[in-house]
Amino acid sequence: MYQTKEKLDKAEIMKLYTKGFKPQNDFKIGMEYERLPITTKTYTHVDYYKDGGIRDLLTLYAKEETWDYITDNREIIGLQKGHDTITLEPGCQIEISTKPEKTIFELKKKIDNINSAMKPLLDYFGISLLNYGVSPYSTHKSINLIPKRRYKIMARYLWGILSDVMMRETAGIQCCIDFSSEEDAMRKFKLGNKLSPFITAMFANSPIRGGVDTGYKSFRALSWLNTDNDRCGFAGKISEEFSFEDYIDCVMKTPMIFIQRGNLPFEINGDITFEQYLYNNWMGEEATIEDYELQANLYFPEVRMRNFIELRNADCVGENLKYSLLAIYKGIMYSDFAMSECEELLKHLQYKDFSELRYEVPKLGINTKVKNAIITDYAKEIINIAEKSLQKMRTGEDIFLENIKEYTFAGLSPADVILQNWYGIWNKDLSKLINYISK
């Protein structure tokens, strides 16, 4: 084993979060946008290694658009140009992550430019990228992992009955927001957790998997419920008293999967928590800040703290609907008044209510009952709050709410529309679903 640096302490870990403090006028918004690659002829998942597969796609894109390779053990696992990346999730899902911007318009322009550059290559290879939350035809048994060593270790370790589905079949959209102080971060963190089941329901978009109706509005969300309860779900209990240190404790009390020394991973397989590692060492190794960062990256709560806040709870959706997600979060999280209104809206709900919603929403979606109401009632208010806030900002970004309003104010999610068509005009024809979610 390799010798490590001087002993890590919590004060050093804390700096990973406090370095994110920004003045409010410097706040930006970011997104991570994952899509599922399928062949246009057979609708099967596209493999990494096969001729005309994902490796070939990335190689040609890098050459034509002058992007740099991101590699793992000399295998291409992504591309980078400046602060923008195109990376691969475990089952070859393609994720675009751009440098955060002040407005959603700027983010959209970047995503549109990347998509426009990639479109001729996708057509050349006969690949379509689906705006959808779960693989509609191929299942994990026929989807190979990409050659990233971390993913192979995770696949061996994660013990939930749907962990393979989560890793190989699902695609989501994540929103990233800034904070000005620990107090501001914790307020946004707690509110983000409380909003998460409502957002999951509003953007549910994965009812058909393996060519059949699963009985769930968001099979992607169901897979996360059955991945690893030690590291998924809510970080803490959405307590009114919560701090960076409390979040760090959540990460530290989670079993470790592996550590990295040089270019080599060493599997721990959950034998110890990070807390035990920090205070007692492991196989002669002492914890480093890099070890903590890896541990934090292998922690998958609904809302994740970094030097920004990562809101992780929505299925991939298509066209401008994905920007509706960003508009909701920006409108609420970047306005003290909007946050207060949302806190007031949700104040009568307890931890057990949010926890129950997390388990009920994947099946029932926007029609899930909440006390004496349904999620639709709350969702309309959430949109209204975000819209008022964005209108006060005078950036024009409230236009991005129009797409989600068409669904929510009709009492629908994207999954509901898919199911109506599936049993209606599509007559369970998978090709029509594929065409619909390719847009």
Helices and strands as residue ranges (DSSP letters): H 10-18, G 24-26, E 29-39, H 54-65, E 68-72, E 75-81, E 84-88, E 94-97, H 104-125, E 127-130, G 140-142, H 149-157, H 163-169, E 172-177, H 182-202, E 208-209, E 212-213, H 219-225, E 232-233, H 244-252, E 258-261, E 264-267, H 274-280, H 289-297, E 300-301, E 303-305, E 309-315, H 321-333, H 336-346, H 351-364, G 365-367, E 369-370, E 373-374, H 375-393, G 397-401, H 402-408, H 414-422, H 430-437
